[in-house]
Amino acid sequence: EFRRVLFRSDPLHVLVACRAAGLAVEALFGARGWWKVKPQRWLDTLAGRDRQAAHDLRAVLTAPDASARQAALEALTVRVTGDLAYHEGSSDPVPVP
């Protein structure tokens, strides 16, 4: 559903991306053990603690088009989740008792 909205360049993408960015920022603060701050202070606080996350959030909020906004949102989200790509393990399988 989200990709359909994105590729239509629907104005709804702005709202969905901003909400998702808000959830990502809240999760980032929680994962790093930082005190919660009001959304109005997110950019300033992030600029002092994680400049790249602040850059990504600013890009989500100011991107001129849906594809740039989506790329910034995905970069911000990866800061919270890490790389979720599957990588083959280097150890041998061990039977579970």
N, C-alpha and C positions, 0 to 999 in steps of 0.2 A: 504494500500500500504506500509506504513512504517513498519508495523509488518512483512509483507512478506519479506522485505529487511532484517530486523533484524534476522529473523529465518533462513535465508539462510547464515548468517554470511558474507554477501556481503561487500566488501571493501567500497562500497558506503555509508554504515552506518556511517563510520567515518565522511564523509563530511556532511551528513544530521544531525548527532548529534552535530557536531561543529557549524553548522549554527543555529540550534535550541538553543544551549547553548548561542550563541551570542545574539540572540533575547531575551532570558530569562534574561541575564545579563543587557542588555539595559533597559528592562522593570523593573528590580529590582532597578536600579539606578533611574529611573523615579518615581517609586512608593515610594521610600524612600526620594525623594527630593534631591538626591545627584547630584553634578555636573557631567556631562559626562566626561569620560576620554577615551583616546585612548585604543584600545583593548590590546596593549602591557602592559598597566598599570592595567588591570582589576584584576589580581591576587594579586598584591601588595596592591591595593586600597581596595579590598574586605577583604584581611587579616587584615587590620587595622579597618575595620568597621563591618564585619560579617564573623567571622572565619569559620563557618560551610558552608556558601555559597562559600567561597574560597576553602574549602576542596572539595565540590561537583564539582566545576568547574575544579579543578585540576584533579579530578577523571575522569571526562568526557574526558579531554584532554590526559590523560595518561593510560586509561584503556586498558588492554591487549586483551580484547575480547568484543564482541558486547553486551553480557548480562550485564556485569559489567558497560559498558559505558551507556547502556540504564537505568540501575538502578540509576546511578549518575545523568543522565539527568533528570529523573523523580523527584528525590529529589530536584534538583536545581529549577525545574519548580514549585514545590509545594511551595517553598519559595516566589515565585512571586504571584501565584494564591491563595494560601491557600488551605485548604481542600475543595474540591468541591463535596465530597460525600453528598448525600441527607440524611437529618435527619428530622424525623417527628417533626413538631412544637409542643410546649407544650401548646399553647393557643387555645382557642375555636375559631372556624370559626365565622367571623362577616360578615353579608351581606353588600355588596357594594351598595350604593344608585345609 
